[in-house]
Amino acid sequence: MSNKVPKKKKKTSPKPPRKRRDLLDGLFRPRSVAVIGASRRPNSIGGEILKALVQFGFSGPVYPVNPGAVAVHSMKTFPSLSAIPDPVDLAVVVVPRDHVLGVIEECGKKGVLGVVVITAGFKEVNSEGARLEEKILKRLEQYNMRMIGPTCMGIINTEPEYRLNASFAATVPERGNVGFISQSGALGEAILAHASENNLGVSMFASMGNKADVSGNDLLEYWERNPDVEVILMYLESFGNPKRFTSLARRITRKKPILTVKAGRTAAGALAATSHTGSIVGKDIATTSLLEQCGVIRVSSLEEMFVKASALANQPIPAGDRVAIVTNAGGPGILCTDSLIGAGIEIPELSKRTRSAIAKVLPPEASTRNPVDMIASADASRYKAVLEKVKKDPNVDAIVAIFVSPIMIDAYEVARAIAEAADGTKPILSVFMGKQRSDEGAELLRSRRVPVYRFPEEAASAMSALTTYRKLRARPQGKMVRYKVDRPAAQKVIAAARKAGRKELKPEEVRKILTAYRFPMAPARTVATAAEAIEAAIDLGYPVVLKIESEKISHKTDVGGVKVDLRNADEVANAYKKLGALKSEDPDLMVTVQPMVRGGQEVILGMTRDPQFGPLLMFGLGGIFVEIMKDVAIRIHPVTDEGARLMIRKIKGYPLLAGHRGEKAVNMQLLVESLLRLSQMVTDLEPDLSELDLNPFIVTPDRKKSFIVDARITLTDS
């Protein structure tokens, strides 16, 4: 009998489950594809998708699934997915709606990694469709699959190792470095067609449909790691998860530009809002603020998207904002100059050395100033010589080359000269308005990755995208700042108001909360008689301000509820009497006395709540001008110190704050700190705050003489 102790078997830990995000490779980089619902009927979607997969040159096997056919497009069909003897990574589903759930179940049992559901009729149609979509999602979760759709046009990947066209798009894209996301199938086709017309190559494309599983955020994260996707274009109708989008986009735009057309600009604003902030901040302003905050370039149309994308996808980012224009026609040069300056781009003086050098190759009547007008006789050799000299000028960061073809100049040769100058050291954009061989010339430029535009204004718009992205990428992110505050005191005030069943906080409650967060509050005293008002005025010091405090009257100045610069007891008594007459509108109306704060500028700090984006913070010119001028900056909460500084600089009235015509600048650090305290307060008291205004906040050069003289806070529904 052996005395050997049997060796214990090593425990093998189970394989960790596949991360769902990694399964996007199963969608875009499958080793095999099944088309479930492949059809022999002419012009059927199932038949077109099968044909597209084959004609585009998919690198792996394609399996048509159709229980009623022996072959489709001369390919052997299978009666079901389970009948396919080999593994299937991707299933494209084109079956009637009521069969989709069963197909998803079959996909899960087969071990399929990803599905693209083309079929429509789900949550976009009715509640029954929505319930069916929910059941599909549960199956996806159960089997760890990912899905694009339903109700979509499909997906495309032009990588040579895969060559996947799992869509029924009529346009076959060229290989390129752009990733497209479209929430609309019809617009997805238009996007692909326009990209092809503009020689804008595609790396990956996805028509998202209902975004039931894979979202735009998932694709952003996937493409962030893909070196083949260098520019991301998005057509969006809604955000799935704005907070996740914010986090992803902030990170990605540091490496890759993102452009978006966001539909829904004209949604109605918050009509029931009682605060200035709530009435000013509409849904589109929130969207614009979110995108700008994330470094995403928002465009107003698909046409503008392609104008800008062609520059970002094909030319380097300039080192600065100084642009030289080289043209053979004065008119287009002037139009381009005006458009560039209008976009905030500098048209610099060329160096003396550059001007001297190009003067040697130009006729006397030509202009060596920027824009350089070489006149109509400029041929390819002149373009080549001048572009090489201008490109080396240390005052120039980028060039727009404009050509309007006279009949005696060969446009193709001029295009060749421009293309040779575009060697990647500095961005060069072209405006090609030629006649003689112009189509050939434009095609040559595009093949050399030099964007070609029809008009000077388009080139200026494209150049603004390059300079804008440079600024967004270089913008410091800043840091979150927290101050020592009395959060429990503020929460106690809110709890008491909740207990009393009130959403609108009383003036003394508002002051307690703002004092707890160390805001500079103007001294104030609430009074019930004229005599008390006079006594308060004496204690606070003349001149004083009397104003009403009312839960029923939102905007005091609209009803004459503020009396300013009261200098003696008689004026105080008379003002109190006039304010008392407003008790007919609110019997519970109270009167507050404050010292008159002189000098400085009136600003507003505010917060409102968007149902999709959450709290939004606002800064702008305050007092009675806030809703008249609406000169405000909006940021998604929370804000960093750099975000707060950007808000202040962003308003048109910033020069008034910075010191205008000899006036001293207000205390900018106090404004930054106040915005950060507001951001912290919203964080701490979330989700109790619905709307608030700190308006007016009178800020002066002296921190000790800057005060918030009025404020209101509304709580959320309990």
Number of C-alpha atoms within 10 A of each C-alpha: 3 5 5 6 6 7 6 6 6 6 6 6 6 6 6 6 7 10 9 14 14 12 20 22 16 22 28 24 20 23 19 20 27 26 27 26 23 30 25 17 11 9 11 14 21 27 21 22 25 29 19 19 23 19 13 17 16 23 17 16 14 21 23 30 29 23 14 11 15 14 16 20 15 8 12 14 25 22 15 16 25 15 11 16 8 12 15 24 24 29 30 29 26 24 20 12 18 13 12 21 16 12 20 25 15 15 24 20 12 18 15 26 25 29 29 26 25 28 22 19 17 22 18 13 10 10 11 11 17 16 13 17 22 14 13 22 18 11 17 21 13 11 17 18 27 26 27 27 29 29 24 26 30 27 24 28 23 25 17 12 13 19 21 27 27 30 27 25 24 12 14 19 25 15 17 20 20 24 25 24 23 25 24 20 20 13 15 24 20 16 23 22 18 17 20 16 10 17 20 26 20 26 26 26 26 27 31 32 24 20 17 21 19 18 20 24 19 17 20 20 16 16 21 21 10 12 10 17 20 20 25 29 23 22 24 18 14 14 16 15 13 18 16 13 20 19 12 17 24 20 16 22 21 17 12 21 24 26 27 22 20 20 14 13 14 9 10 10 15 17 10 8 15 19 22 26 31 24 15 20 24 18 20 17 16 21 23 18 18 23 24 17 20 23 25 27 21 18 16 12 13 18 14 16 23 21 21 24 25 26 26 27 25 23 21 17 22 22 15 16 22 19 28 27 27 25 26 24 19 18 12 21 23 16 14 24 24 16 19 24 14 13 16 12 20 17 19 17 17 20 15 11 12 21 20 13 16 23 17 11 16 20 13 10 9 18 17 22 19 19 24 24 24 26 16 17 16 22 21 18 13 18 26 19 17 23 25 18 15 26 21 13 16 11 19 24 24 26 23 25 25 30 26 18 23 17 11 11 19 18 27 22 20 25 30 19 21 28 23 16 21 24 15 14 15 19 26 32 29 29 24 25 21 23 17 16 16 21 15 13 24 24 18 19 25 19 12 16 22 28 31 28 21 13 16 26 18 20 27 28 20 25 29 22 25 26 24 21 24 18 15 20 20 10 14 11 16 13 11 14 13 12 12 9 17 14 14 13 15 22 16 14 17 22 13 13 17 18 9 9 11 16 19 22 20 17 19 14 19 22 23 17 23 23 16 18 21 15 19 20 18 18 14 21 17 19 18 13 15 19 14 15 25 21 16 21 25 15 11 17 14 18 18 25 22 27 22 25 24 22 17 12 17 14 17 14 14 10 12 13 21 18 20 17 16 20 15 15 17 12 16 26 18 14 21 25 13 13 21 20 12 18 14 9 11 15 12 11 18 20 21 19 25 24 24 20 20 13 12 22 19 23 23 24 26 25 29 25 22 17 8 15 17 16 23 25 27 27 26 28 28 24 18 15 15 21 15 7 13 17 18 24 22 25 25 27 21 19 25 18 18 15 23 25 19 16 22 23 16 16 18 15 16 17 12 16 24 16 13 11 7 6 12 15 19 21 18 17 11 18 21 20 18 18 26 23 22 25 25 21 22 21 14 15 14 13 15 18 22 23 24 27 24 27 24 22 26 24 27 23 20 13 15 10 15 25 20 23 21 22 20 23 25 20 18 15 12 9
